[in-house]
Amino acid sequence: MTACTFTLAWIGECGREDCTVHANLKCSCCGAPATHECEETFGGNLCGAFLCGDCEHQLTADGTNAPALMHCRKSDQTHTPWWKRQETA
């Protein structure tokens, strides 16, 4: 038996033996097999979209994830997260 490695947002790996719940989930962005739930939050809510390892939550121009409830390939992300930006003096 193989334990499910699908990662649940803010919880961790599913871990169920022979899990059929996560076996056929597709990435909401590109359609590839999903490996995890999007763990980005907005307004106290969890995104939870199914994503593959190559896709992520799309950021807005100010580097936040809200209200953009869209996803993109990591290579197509056009904005830097707010917490990675350097302050200018």
mmCIF file as gemmi writes it, N, C-alpha and C atoms, coordinates in Angstrom:
data_model
loop_
_atom_site.group_PDB
_atom_site.id
_atom_site.type_symbol
_atom_site.label_atom_id
_atom_site.label_alt_id
_atom_site.label_comp_id
_atom_site.label_asym_id
_atom_site.label_entity_id
_atom_site.label_seq_id
_atom_site.pdbx_PDB_ins_code
_atom_site.Cartn_x
_atom_site.Cartn_y
_atom_site.Cartn_z
_atom_site.occupancy
_atom_site.B_iso_or_equiv
_atom_site.pdbx_formal_charge
_atom_site.auth_seq_id
_atom_site.auth_asym_id
_atom_site.pdbx_PDB_model_num
ATOM 1 N N . MET Axp A 1 ? 0.836 -1.193 0 1 0 ? 1 A 1
ATOM 2 C CA . MET Axp A 1 ? 0 0 0 1 0 ? 1 A 1
ATOM 3 C C . MET Axp A 1 ? 0.876 1.25 0 1 0 ? 1 A 1
ATOM 4 N N . THR Axp A 2 ? 0.402 2.248 -0.687 1 0 ? 2 A 1
ATOM 5 C CA . THR Axp A 2 ? 1.147 3.494 -0.795 1 0 ? 2 A 1
ATOM 6 C C . THR Axp A 2 ? 0.358 4.613 -0.128 1 0 ? 2 A 1
ATOM 7 N N . ALA Axp A 3 ? 1.047 5.393 0.696 1 0 ? 3 A 1
ATOM 8 C CA . ALA Axp A 3 ? 0.403 6.519 1.366 1 0 ? 3 A 1
ATOM 9 C C . ALA Axp A 3 ? 0.268 7.689 0.396 1 0 ? 3 A 1
ATOM 10 N N . CYS Axp A 4 ? -0.871 8.378 0.464 1 0 ? 4 A 1
ATOM 11 C CA . CYS Axp A 4 ? -1.139 9.528 -0.399 1 0 ? 4 A 1
ATOM 12 C C . CYS Axp A 4 ? -0.223 10.69 -0.018 1 0 ? 4 A 1
ATOM 13 N N . THR Axp A 5 ? 0.436 11.287 -1.006 1 0 ? 5 A 1
ATOM 14 C CA . THR Axp A 5 ? 1.354 12.403 -0.757 1 0 ? 5 A 1
ATOM 15 C C . THR Axp A 5 ? 0.749 13.756 -1.122 1 0 ? 5 A 1
ATOM 16 N N . PHE Axp A 6 ? -0.545 13.774 -1.506 1 0 ? 6 A 1
ATOM 17 C CA . PHE Axp A 6 ? -1.208 15.039 -1.82 1 0 ? 6 A 1
ATOM 18 C C . PHE Axp A 6 ? -1.172 15.91 -0.561 1 0 ? 6 A 1
ATOM 19 N N . THR Axp A 7 ? -0.762 17.185 -0.74 1 0 ? 7 A 1
ATOM 20 C CA . THR Axp A 7 ? -0.625 18.079 0.405 1 0 ? 7 A 1
ATOM 21 C C . THR Axp A 7 ? -1.871 18.94 0.572 1 0 ? 7 A 1
ATOM 22 N N . LEU Axp A 8 ? -2.481 18.815 1.741 1 0 ? 8 A 1
ATOM 23 C CA . LEU Axp A 8 ? -3.655 19.611 2.097 1 0 ? 8 A 1
ATOM 24 C C . LEU Axp A 8 ? -3.176 20.929 2.687 1 0 ? 8 A 1
ATOM 25 N N . ALA Axp A 9 ? -3.764 22.031 2.254 1 0 ? 9 A 1
ATOM 26 C CA . ALA Axp A 9 ? -3.348 23.363 2.701 1 0 ? 9 A 1
ATOM 27 C C . ALA Axp A 9 ? -3.42 23.483 4.218 1 0 ? 9 A 1
ATOM 28 N N . TRP Axp A 10 ? -2.352 23.97 4.806 1 0 ? 10 A 1
ATOM 29 C CA . TRP Axp A 10 ? -2.212 24.235 6.233 1 0 ? 10 A 1
ATOM 30 C C . TRP Axp A 10 ? -2.356 22.979 7.097 1 0 ? 10 A 1
ATOM 31 N N . ILE Axp A 11 ? -2.317 21.796 6.47 1 0 ? 11 A 1
ATOM 32 C CA . ILE Axp A 11 ? -2.445 20.549 7.23 1 0 ? 11 A 1
ATOM 33 C C . ILE Axp A 11 ? -1.232 19.661 7.006 1 0 ? 11 A 1
ATOM 34 N N . GLY Axp A 12 ? -0.867 19.432 5.738 1 0 ? 12 A 1
ATOM 35 C CA . GLY Axp A 12 ? 0.248 18.55 5.403 1 0 ? 12 A 1
ATOM 36 C C . GLY Axp A 12 ? -0.228 17.43 4.494 1 0 ? 12 A 1
ATOM 37 N N . GLU Axp A 13 ? 0.598 16.418 4.345 1 0 ? 13 A 1
ATOM 38 C CA . GLU Axp A 13 ? 0.267 15.312 3.451 1 0 ? 13 A 1
ATOM 39 C C . GLU Axp A 13 ? -0.963 14.559 3.935 1 0 ? 13 A 1
ATOM 40 N N . CYS Axp A 14 ? -1.753 14.099 2.985 1 0 ? 14 A 1
ATOM 41 C CA . CYS Axp A 14 ? -2.956 13.331 3.287 1 0 ? 14 A 1
ATOM 42 C C . CYS Axp A 14 ? -2.582 12.08 4.086 1 0 ? 14 A 1
ATOM 43 N N . GLY Axp A 15 ? -1.689 11.273 3.545 1 0 ? 15 A 1
ATOM 44 C CA . GLY Axp A 15 ? -1.177 10.107 4.248 1 0 ? 15 A 1
ATOM 45 C C . GLY Axp A 15 ? -2.063 8.88 4.251 1 0 ? 15 A 1
ATOM 46 N N . ARG Axp A 16 ? -3.271 8.954 3.706 1 0 ? 16 A 1
ATOM 47 C CA . ARG Axp A 16 ? -4.148 7.782 3.674 1 0 ? 16 A 1
ATOM 48 C C . ARG Axp A 16 ? -3.576 6.71 2.761 1 0 ? 16 A 1
ATOM 49 N N . GLU Axp A 17 ? -3.744 5.479 3.151 1 0 ? 17 A 1
ATOM 50 C CA . GLU Axp A 17 ? -3.306 4.354 2.326 1 0 ? 17 A 1
ATOM 51 C C . GLU Axp A 17 ? -4.26 4.203 1.147 1 0 ? 17 A 1
ATOM 52 N N . ASP Axp A 18 ? -3.72 4.028 -0.043 1 0 ? 18 A 1
ATOM 53 C CA . ASP Axp A 18 ? -4.501 3.844 -1.27 1 0 ? 18 A 1
ATOM 54 C C . ASP Axp A 18 ? -5.646 4.854 -1.387 1 0 ? 18 A 1
ATOM 55 N N . CYS Axp A 19 ? -5.324 6.111 -1.232 1 0 ? 19 A 1
ATOM 56 C CA . CYS Axp A 19 ? -6.31 7.2 -1.275 1 0 ? 19 A 1
ATOM 57 C C . CYS Axp A 19 ? -6.865 7.36 -2.691 1 0 ? 19 A 1
ATOM 58 N N . THR Axp A 20 ? -8.165 7.332 -2.812 1 0 ? 20 A 1
ATOM 59 C CA . THR Axp A 20 ? -8.807 7.555 -4.107 1 0 ? 20 A 1
ATOM 60 C C . THR Axp A 20 ? -9.348 8.979 -4.2 1 0 ? 20 A 1
ATOM 61 N N . VAL Axp A 21 ? -9.39 9.69 -3.095 1 0 ? 21 A 1
ATOM 62 C CA . VAL Axp A 21 ? -9.916 11.053 -3.07 1 0 ? 21 A 1
ATOM 63 C C . VAL Axp A 21 ? -9.04 12.004 -3.879 1 0 ? 21 A 1
ATOM 64 N N . HIS Axp A 22 ? -7.728 11.885 -3.749 1 0 ? 22 A 1
ATOM 65 C CA . HIS Axp A 22 ? -6.807 12.828 -4.385 1 0 ? 22 A 1
ATOM 66 C C . HIS Axp A 22 ? -6.123 12.278 -5.636 1 0 ? 22 A 1
ATOM 67 N N . ALA Axp A 23 ? -6.348 11.039 -5.968 1 0 ? 23 A 1
ATOM 68 C CA . ALA Axp A 23 ? -5.637 10.366 -7.059 1 0 ? 23 A 1
ATOM 69 C C . ALA Axp A 23 ? -5.85 10.997 -8.43 1 0 ? 23 A 1
ATOM 70 N N . ASN Axp A 24 ? -7.035 11.52 -8.711 1 0 ? 24 A 1
ATOM 71 C CA . ASN Axp A 24 ? -7.336 12.003 -10.058 1 0 ? 24 A 1
ATOM 72 C C . ASN Axp A 24 ? -7.598 13.501 -10.125 1 0 ? 24 A 1
ATOM 73 N N . LEU Axp A 25 ? -7.186 14.246 -9.117 1 0 ? 25 A 1
ATOM 74 C CA . LEU Axp A 25 ? -7.399 15.693 -9.13 1 0 ? 25 A 1
ATOM 75 C C . LEU Axp A 25 ? -6.487 16.36 -10.153 1 0 ? 25 A 1
ATOM 76 N N . LYS Axp A 26 ? -6.993 17.367 -10.836 1 0 ? 26 A 1
ATOM 77 C CA . LYS Axp A 26 ? -6.233 18.101 -11.849 1 0 ? 26 A 1
ATOM 78 C C . LYS Axp A 26 ? -5.951 19.52 -11.371 1 0 ? 26 A 1
ATOM 79 N N . CYS Axp A 27 ? -4.825 20.059 -11.793 1 0 ? 27 A 1
ATOM 80 C CA . CYS Axp A 27 ? -4.441 21.428 -11.478 1 0 ? 27 A 1
ATOM 81 C C . CYS Axp A 27 ? -5.465 22.379 -12.08 1 0 ? 27 A 1
ATOM 82 N N . SER Axp A 28 ? -5.962 23.32 -11.273 1 0 ? 28 A 1
ATOM 83 C CA . SER Axp A 28 ? -6.969 24.263 -11.76 1 0 ? 28 A 1
ATOM 84 C C . SER Axp A 28 ? -6.392 25.265 -12.753 1 0 ? 28 A 1
ATOM 85 N N . CYS Axp A 29 ? -5.082 25.316 -12.862 1 0 ? 29 A 1
ATOM 86 C CA . CYS Axp A 29 ? -4.431 26.257 -13.767 1 0 ? 29 A 1
ATOM 87 C C . CYS Axp A 29 ? -4.093 25.615 -15.115 1 0 ? 29 A 1
ATOM 88 N N . CYS Axp A 30 ? -3.421 24.481 -15.083 1 0 ? 30 A 1
ATOM 89 C CA . CYS Axp A 30 ? -2.914 23.906 -16.332 1 0 ? 30 A 1
ATOM 90 C C . CYS Axp A 30 ? -3.467 22.522 -16.665 1 0 ? 30 A 1
ATOM 91 N N . GLY Axp A 31 ? -4.169 21.888 -15.738 1 0 ? 31 A 1
ATOM 92 C CA . GLY Axp A 31 ? -4.749 20.582 -16.009 1 0 ? 31 A 1
ATOM 93 C C . GLY Axp A 31 ? -3.857 19.389 -15.721 1 0 ? 31 A 1
ATOM 94 N N . ALA Axp A 32 ? -2.62 19.628 -15.29 1 0 ? 32 A 1
ATOM 95 C CA . ALA Axp A 32 ? -1.711 18.535 -14.922 1 0 ? 32 A 1
ATOM 96 C C . ALA Axp A 32 ? -2.213 17.894 -13.618 1 0 ? 32 A 1
ATOM 97 N N . PRO Axp A 33 ? -1.707 16.716 -13.27 1 0 ? 33 A 1
ATOM 98 C CA . PRO Axp A 33 ? -2.119 16.127 -11.996 1 0 ? 33 A 1
ATOM 99 C C . PRO Axp A 33 ? -1.799 17.076 -10.829 1 0 ? 33 A 1
ATOM 100 N N . ALA Axp A 34 ? -2.777 17.288 -9.959 1 0 ? 34 A 1
ATOM 101 C CA . ALA Axp A 34 ? -2.598 18.184 -8.809 1 0 ? 34 A 1
ATOM 102 C C . ALA Axp A 34 ? -1.784 17.494 -7.722 1 0 ? 34 A 1
ATOM 103 N N . THR Axp A 35 ? -0.915 18.259 -7.062 1 0 ? 35 A 1
ATOM 104 C CA . THR Axp A 35 ? -0.092 17.721 -5.985 1 0 ? 35 A 1
ATOM 105 C C . THR Axp A 35 ? -0.424 18.338 -4.627 1 0 ? 35 A 1
ATOM 106 N N . HIS Axp A 36 ? -1.145 19.475 -4.664 1 0 ? 36 A 1
ATOM 107 C CA . HIS Axp A 36 ? -1.44 20.162 -3.407 1 0 ? 36 A 1
ATOM 108 C C . HIS Axp A 36 ? -2.581 21.165 -3.563 1 0 ? 36 A 1
ATOM 109 N N . GLU Axp A 37 ? -3.086 21.623 -2.422 1 0 ? 37 A 1
ATOM 110 C CA . GLU Axp A 37 ? -4.072 22.69 -2.4 1 0 ? 37 A 1
ATOM 111 C C . GLU Axp A 37 ? -3.336 24.012 -2.23 1 0 ? 37 A 1
ATOM 112 N N . CYS Axp A 38 ? -3.811 25.069 -2.88 1 0 ? 38 A 1
ATOM 113 C CA . CYS Axp A 38 ? -3.236 26.4 -2.724 1 0 ? 38 A 1
ATOM 114 C C . CYS Axp A 38 ? -3.506 26.862 -1.289 1 0 ? 38 A 1
ATOM 115 N N . GLU Axp A 39 ? -2.448 27.261 -0.594 1 0 ? 39 A 1
ATOM 116 C CA . GLU Axp A 39 ? -2.608 27.647 0.808 1 0 ? 39 A 1
ATOM 117 C C . GLU Axp A 39 ? -2.626 29.152 1.035 1 0 ? 39 A 1
ATOM 118 N N . GLU Axp A 40 ? -2.786 29.914 -0.046 1 0 ? 40 A 1
ATOM 119 C CA . GLU Axp A 40 ? -2.883 31.366 0.104 1 0 ? 40 A 1
ATOM 120 C C . GLU Axp A 40 ? -4.21 31.728 0.772 1 0 ? 40 A 1
ATOM 121 N N . THR Axp A 41 ? -4.183 32.809 1.533 1 0 ? 41 A 1
ATOM 122 C CA . THR Axp A 41 ? -5.389 33.26 2.215 1 0 ? 41 A 1
ATOM 123 C C . THR Axp A 41 ? -5.75 34.67 1.762 1 0 ? 41 A 1
ATOM 124 N N . PHE Axp A 42 ? -7.01 35.003 1.91 1 0 ? 42 A 1
ATOM 125 C CA . PHE Axp A 42 ? -7.504 36.336 1.547 1 0 ? 42 A 1
ATOM 126 C C . PHE Axp A 42 ? -8.757 36.587 2.366 1 0 ? 42 A 1
ATOM 127 N N . GLY Axp A 43 ? -8.8 37.687 3.044 1 0 ? 43 A 1
ATOM 128 C CA . GLY Axp A 43 ? -9.978 38.049 3.83 1 0 ? 43 A 1
ATOM 129 C C . GLY Axp A 43 ? -10.406 36.997 4.83 1 0 ? 43 A 1
ATOM 130 N N . GLY Axp A 44 ? -9.463 36.261 5.378 1 0 ? 44 A 1
ATOM 131 C CA . GLY Axp A 44 ? -9.784 35.22 6.34 1 0 ? 44 A 1
ATOM 132 C C . GLY Axp A 44 ? -10.197 33.9 5.72 1 0 ? 44 A 1
ATOM 133 N N . ASN Axp A 45 ? -10.158 33.795 4.401 1 0 ? 45 A 1
ATOM 134 C CA . ASN Axp A 45 ? -10.529 32.565 3.71 1 0 ? 45 A 1
ATOM 135 C C . ASN Axp A 45 ? -9.306 31.901 3.092 1 0 ? 45 A 1
ATOM 136 N N . LEU Axp A 46 ? -9.382 30.612 2.924 1 0 ? 46 A 1
ATOM 137 C CA . LEU Axp A 46 ? -8.325 29.831 2.296 1 0 ? 46 A 1
ATOM 138 C C . LEU Axp A 46 ? -8.671 29.642 0.827 1 0 ? 46 A 1
ATOM 139 N N . CYS Axp A 47 ? -7.694 29.806 -0.068 1 0 ? 47 A 1
ATOM 140 C CA . CYS Axp A 47 ? -7.942 29.608 -1.495 1 0 ? 47 A 1
ATOM 141 C C . CYS Axp A 47 ? -8.337 28.15 -1.738 1 0 ? 47 A 1
ATOM 142 N N . GLY Axp A 48 ? -7.427 27.207 -1.484 1 0 ? 48 A 1
ATOM 143 C CA . GLY Axp A 48 ? -7.741 25.789 -1.588 1 0 ? 48 A 1
ATOM 144 C C . GLY Axp A 48 ? -7.811 25.212 -2.982 1 0 ? 48 A 1
ATOM 145 N N . ALA Axp A 49 ? -7.491 25.986 -4.014 1 0 ? 49 A 1
ATOM 146 C CA . ALA Axp A 49 ? -7.53 25.454 -5.38 1 0 ? 49 A 1
ATOM 147 C C . ALA Axp A 49 ? -6.511 24.328 -5.525 1 0 ? 49 A 1
ATOM 148 N N . PHE Axp A 50 ? -6.814 23.357 -6.372 1 0 ? 50 A 1
ATOM 149 C CA . PHE Axp A 50 ? -5.894 22.257 -6.628 1 0 ? 50 A 1
ATOM 150 C C . PHE Axp A 50 ? -4.818 22.729 -7.595 1 0 ? 50 A 1
ATOM 151 N N . LEU Axp A 51 ? -3.546 22.513 -7.246 1 0 ? 51 A 1
ATOM 152 C CA . LEU Axp A 51 ? -2.432 22.958 -8.076 1 0 ? 51 A 1
ATOM 153 C C . LEU Axp A 51 ? -1.397 21.856 -8.244 1 0 ? 51 A 1
ATOM 154 N N . CYS Axp A 52 ? -0.63 21.937 -9.335 1 0 ? 52 A 1
ATOM 155 C CA . CYS Axp A 52 ? 0.519 21.055 -9.542 1 0 ? 52 A 1
ATOM 156 C C . CYS Axp A 52 ? 1.754 21.787 -9.011 1 0 ? 52 A 1
ATOM 157 N N . GLY Axp A 53 ? 2.894 21.171 -9.077 1 0 ? 53 A 1
ATOM 158 C CA . GLY Axp A 53 ? 4.118 21.776 -8.583 1 0 ? 53 A 1
ATOM 159 C C . GLY Axp A 53 ? 4.637 22.934 -9.42 1 0 ? 53 A 1
ATOM 160 N N . ASP Axp A 54 ? 4.113 23.112 -10.637 1 0 ? 54 A 1
ATOM 161 C CA . ASP Axp A 54 ? 4.576 24.174 -11.522 1 0 ? 54 A 1
ATOM 162 C C . ASP Axp A 54 ? 3.71 25.432 -11.488 1 0 ? 54 A 1
ATOM 163 N N . CYS Axp A 55 ? 2.586 25.392 -10.758 1 0 ? 55 A 1
ATOM 164 C CA . CYS Axp A 55 ? 1.653 26.523 -10.735 1 0 ? 55 A 1
ATOM 165 C C . CYS Axp A 55 ? 1.5 27.083 -9.325 1 0 ? 55 A 1
ATOM 166 N N . GLU Axp A 56 ? 1.084 28.349 -9.257 1 0 ? 56 A 1
ATOM 167 C CA . GLU Axp A 56 ? 0.923 29.009 -7.965 1 0 ? 56 A 1
ATOM 168 C C . GLU Axp A 56 ? -0.155 30.082 -8.035 1 0 ? 56 A 1
ATOM 169 N N . HIS Axp A 57 ? -0.502 30.619 -6.889 1 0 ? 57 A 1
ATOM 170 C CA . HIS Axp A 57 ? -1.49 31.693 -6.791 1 0 ? 57 A 1
ATOM 171 C C . HIS Axp A 57 ? -0.919 32.929 -7.479 1 0 ? 57 A 1
ATOM 172 N N . GLN Axp A 58 ? -1.711 33.565 -8.32 1 0 ? 58 A 1
ATOM 173 C CA . GLN Axp A 58 ? -1.257 34.76 -9.031 1 0 ? 58 A 1
ATOM 174 C C . GLN Axp A 58 ? -1.31 35.968 -8.092 1 0 ? 58 A 1
ATOM 175 N N . LEU Axp A 59 ? -0.278 36.785 -8.123 1 0 ? 59 A 1
ATOM 176 C CA . LEU Axp A 59 ? -0.193 37.957 -7.261 1 0 ? 59 A 1
ATOM 177 C C . LEU Axp A 59 ? -0.671 39.211 -7.973 1 0 ? 59 A 1
ATOM 178 N N . THR Axp A 60 ? -1.127 40.181 -7.183 1 0 ? 60 A 1
ATOM 179 C CA . THR Axp A 60 ? -1.538 41.468 -7.727 1 0 ? 60 A 1
ATOM 180 C C . THR Axp A 60 ? -0.316 42.381 -7.807 1 0 ? 60 A 1
ATOM 181 N N . ALA Axp A 61 ? -0.47 43.557 -8.385 1 0 ? 61 A 1
ATOM 182 C CA . ALA Axp A 61 ? 0.639 44.49 -8.568 1 0 ? 61 A 1
ATOM 183 C C . ALA Axp A 61 ? 1.295 44.897 -7.252 1 0 ? 61 A 1
ATOM 184 N N . ASP Axp A 62 ? 0.52 44.938 -6.163 1 0 ? 62 A 1
ATOM 185 C CA . ASP Axp A 62 ? 1.118 45.322 -4.878 1 0 ? 62 A 1
ATOM 186 C C . ASP Axp A 62 ? 1.763 44.145 -4.141 1 0 ? 62 A 1
ATOM 187 N N . GLY Axp A 63 ? 1.811 42.989 -4.792 1 0 ? 63 A 1
ATOM 188 C CA . GLY Axp A 63 ? 2.491 41.829 -4.222 1 0 ? 63 A 1
ATOM 189 C C . GLY Axp A 63 ? 1.652 40.991 -3.282 1 0 ? 63 A 1
ATOM 190 N N . THR Axp A 64 ? 0.348 41.25 -3.243 1 0 ? 64 A 1
ATOM 191 C CA . THR Axp A 64 ? -0.542 40.457 -2.398 1 0 ? 64 A 1
ATOM 192 C C . THR Axp A 64 ? -1.349 39.493 -3.256 1 0 ? 64 A 1
ATOM 193 N N . ASN Axp A 65 ? -2.027 38.579 -2.606 1 0 ? 65 A 1
ATOM 194 C CA . ASN Axp A 65 ? -2.808 37.588 -3.343 1 0 ? 65 A 1
ATOM 195 C C . ASN Axp A 65 ? -4.282 37.945 -3.437 1 0 ? 65 A 1
ATOM 196 N N . ALA Axp A 66 ? -4.72 38.953 -2.712 1 0 ? 66 A 1
ATOM 197 C CA . ALA Axp A 66 ? -6.14 39.3 -2.754 1 0 ? 66 A 1
ATOM 198 C C . ALA Axp A 66 ? -6.321 40.568 -3.566 1 0 ? 66 A 1
ATOM 199 N N . PRO Axp A 67 ? -7.329 40.727 -4.303 1 0 ? 67 A 1
ATOM 200 C CA . PRO Axp A 67 ? -8.457 39.826 -4.526 1 0 ? 67 A 1
ATOM 201 C C . PRO Axp A 67 ? -8.27 38.898 -5.723 1 0 ? 67 A 1
ATOM 202 N N . ALA Axp A 68 ? -7.058 38.746 -6.216 1 0 ? 68 A 1
ATOM 203 C CA . ALA Axp A 68 ? -6.82 37.885 -7.383 1 0 ? 68 A 1
ATOM 204 C C . ALA Axp A 68 ? -6.989 36.415 -7.003 1 0 ? 68 A 1
ATOM 205 N N . LEU Axp A 69 ? -8.054 35.826 -7.438 1 0 ? 69 A 1
ATOM 206 C CA . LEU Axp A 69 ? -8.296 34.404 -7.166 1 0 ? 69 A 1
ATOM 207 C C . LEU Axp A 69 ? -7.986 33.596 -8.409 1 0 ? 69 A 1
ATOM 208 N N . MET Axp A 70 ? -6.833 33.921 -8.995 1 0 ? 70 A 1
ATOM 209 C CA . MET Axp A 70 ? -6.391 33.247 -10.208 1 0 ? 70 A 1
ATOM 210 C C . MET Axp A 70 ? -5.046 32.589 -9.93 1 0 ? 70 A 1
ATOM 211 N N . HIS Axp A 71 ? -4.672 31.681 -10.799 1 0 ? 71 A 1
ATOM 212 C CA . HIS Axp A 71 ? -3.411 30.963 -10.654 1 0 ? 71 A 1
ATOM 213 C C . HIS Axp A 71 ? -2.652 31.026 -11.961 1 0 ? 71 A 1
ATOM 214 N N . CYS Axp A 72 ? -1.338 30.848 -11.885 1 0 ? 72 A 1
ATOM 215 C CA . CYS Axp A 72 ? -0.501 30.903 -13.082 1 0 ? 72 A 1
ATOM 216 C C . CYS Axp A 72 ? 0.674 29.959 -12.919 1 0 ? 72 A 1
ATOM 217 N N . ARG Axp A 73 ? 1.346 29.713 -14.018 1 0 ? 73 A 1
ATOM 218 C CA . ARG Axp A 73 ? 2.602 28.961 -13.946 1 0 ? 73 A 1
ATOM 219 C C . ARG Axp A 73 ? 3.591 29.81 -13.157 1 0 ? 73 A 1
ATOM 220 N N . LYS Axp A 74 ? 4.426 29.171 -12.36 1 0 ? 74 A 1
ATOM 221 C CA . LYS Axp A 74 ? 5.417 29.919 -11.577 1 0 ? 74 A 1
ATOM 222 C C . LYS Axp A 74 ? 6.296 30.761 -12.495 1 0 ? 74 A 1
ATOM 223 N N . SER Axp A 75 ? 6.603 30.237 -13.668 1 0 ? 75 A 1
ATOM 224 C CA . SER Axp A 75 ? 7.45 30.961 -14.619 1 0 ? 75 A 1
ATOM 225 C C . SER Axp A 75 ? 6.743 32.172 -15.229 1 0 ? 75 A 1
ATOM 226 N N . ASP Axp A 76 ? 5.421 32.237 -15.123 1 0 ? 76 A 1
ATOM 227 C CA . ASP Axp A 76 ? 4.654 33.353 -15.677 1 0 ? 76 A 1
ATOM 228 C C . ASP Axp A 76 ? 4.238 34.378 -14.631 1 0 ? 76 A 1
ATOM 229 N N . GLN Axp A 77 ? 4.635 34.179 -13.373 1 0 ? 77 A 1
ATOM 230 C CA . GLN Axp A 77 ? 4.275 35.122 -12.301 1 0 ? 77 A 1
ATOM 231 C C . GLN Axp A 77 ? 4.895 36.488 -12.629 1 0 ? 77 A 1
ATOM 232 N N . THR Axp A 78 ? 4.086 37.529 -12.671 1 0 ? 78 A 1
ATOM 233 C CA . THR Axp A 78 ? 4.592 38.841 -13.079 1 0 ? 78 A 1
ATOM 234 C C . THR Axp A 78 ? 4.918 39.763 -11.916 1 0 ? 78 A 1
ATOM 235 N N . HIS Axp A 79 ? 4.51 39.413 -10.704 1 0 ? 79 A 1
ATOM 236 C CA . HIS Axp A 79 ? 4.741 40.288 -9.559 1 0 ? 79 A 1
ATOM 237 C C . HIS Axp A 79 ? 5.509 39.573 -8.452 1 0 ? 79 A 1
ATOM 238 N N . THR Axp A 80 ? 6.279 40.338 -7.702 1 0 ? 80 A 1
ATOM 239 C CA . THR Axp A 80 ? 7.058 39.826 -6.578 1 0 ? 80 A 1
ATOM 240 C C . THR Axp A 80 ? 6.212 39.935 -5.309 1 0 ? 80 A 1
ATOM 241 N N . PRO Axp A 81 ? 6.228 38.9 -4.451 1 0 ? 81 A 1
ATOM 242 C CA . PRO Axp A 81 ? 5.472 38.991 -3.202 1 0 ? 81 A 1
ATOM 243 C C . PRO Axp A 81 ? 5.912 40.205 -2.383 1 0 ? 81 A 1
ATOM 244 N N . TRP Axp A 82 ? 4.987 40.814 -1.671 1 0 ? 82 A 1
ATOM 245 C CA . TRP Axp A 82 ? 5.275 42.014 -0.886 1 0 ? 82 A 1
ATOM 246 C C . TRP Axp A 82 ? 6.405 41.779 0.104 1 0 ? 82 A 1
ATOM 247 N N . TRP Axp A 83 ? 6.5 40.56 0.659 1 0 ? 83 A 1
ATOM 248 C CA . TRP Axp A 83 ? 7.495 40.283 1.682 1 0 ? 83 A 1
ATOM 249 C C . TRP Axp A 83 ? 8.891 40.044 1.106 1 0 ? 83 A 1
ATOM 250 N N . LYS Axp A 84 ? 9.011 39.932 -0.212 1 0 ? 84 A 1
ATOM 251 C CA . LYS Axp A 84 ? 10.322 39.772 -0.852 1 0 ? 84 A 1
ATOM 252 C C . LYS Axp A 84 ? 10.854 41.086 -1.415 1 0 ? 84 A 1
ATOM 253 N N . ARG Axp A 85 ? 10.041 42.118 -1.368 1 0 ? 85 A 1
ATOM 254 C CA . ARG Axp A 85 ? 10.465 43.405 -1.928 1 0 ? 85 A 1
ATOM 255 C C . ARG Axp A 85 ? 11.373 44.142 -0.94 1 0 ? 85 A 1
ATOM 256 N N . GLN Axp A 86 ? 12.39 44.782 -1.487 1 0 ? 86 A 1
ATOM 257 C CA . GLN Axp A 86 ? 13.305 45.573 -0.646 1 0 ? 86 A 1
ATOM 258 C C . GLN Axp A 86 ? 12.748 46.972 -0.452 1 0 ? 86 A 1
ATOM 259 N N . GLU Axp A 87 ? 12.905 47.447 0.747 1 0 ? 87 A 1
ATOM 260 C CA . GLU Axp A 87 ? 12.466 48.824 1.026 1 0 ? 87 A 1
ATOM 261 C C . GLU Axp A 87 ? 13.479 49.786 0.465 1 0 ? 87 A 1
ATOM 262 N N . THR Axp A 88 ? 12.993 50.872 -0.096 1 0 ? 88 A 1
ATOM 263 C CA . THR Axp A 88 ? 13.898 51.905 -0.579 1 0 ? 88 A 1
ATOM 264 C C . THR Axp A 88 ? 13.871 53.052 0.405 1 0 ? 88 A 1
ATOM 265 N N . ALA Axp A 89 ? 15.033 53.552 0.767 1 0 ? 89 A 1
ATOM 266 C CA . ALA Axp A 89 ? 15.134 54.61 1.773 1 0 ? 89 A 1
ATOM 267 C C . ALA Axp A 89 ? 15.007 55.986 1.167 1 0 ? 89 A 1
